[in-house]
Amino acid sequence: MMKKYVLPMLCSAVLLVSACTAGKTVNVDETVQLRCPETGLMHGTEKAVETNKDGAPIAHVSLHDFTGSCKFAKDGAKAILVNADLTFFAEHENAAAINFLKDVKYFVTILSPEEKILAKSVFTTNIELDETVGSGLVVESIEQHIPMANLNHAGAYKIIYGLQLSKEQLAYNRKNGISR
């Protein structure tokens, strides 16, 4: 559904790059230092407004933060393993809102050095809202495996995270200037 929007957004979006893996070097041995892929949130997809059937906002969800690291497999099939912890935050608009948000979708996209989409995966999480404070937090741990012939090129790859927005949510974000 969002396929036609993803490529233009990836190509034109300003990435919010994290220091967790971007440009980080990893010593494979005494003579070789390899750079981890850049990672970031896709501008405009880090927040979503959940609405009821009448279109009134009932909850706000955000891909609040992420941290991660990478490892290099140099023996056998060469690959990069990127581990990330993605933190999701949600708060509801009023006490009548649902107690937890089910099936909050988010994506992980791997881009080549030429910024072509190599892989995109969509995941689902549930965020339980605490009734006393009206908000909730969940951390999802993911691992991405990127095979490559030459590990020296790893730093030129990018891994992008974001909420998998519906057309309506994307239009709402654009109309209301919702982003970080």
ABEGO torsion letter per residue (X at the ends): XAAAAAAAAAAABBBBBBAAABGBBBBABAABBBBBBBBBBBBGAABBBBBBAAGBBABBBBBABBBBBBBBBABEBBBBBBBBBBBBBBBBABAABBABBBGBBBBBBBBBAAGBBABBBBBBBBBBBBAAAGBBBBBBBBBBBBBBABAAAAAABBBBBBBBBBAAAAAAAAAAGBBX
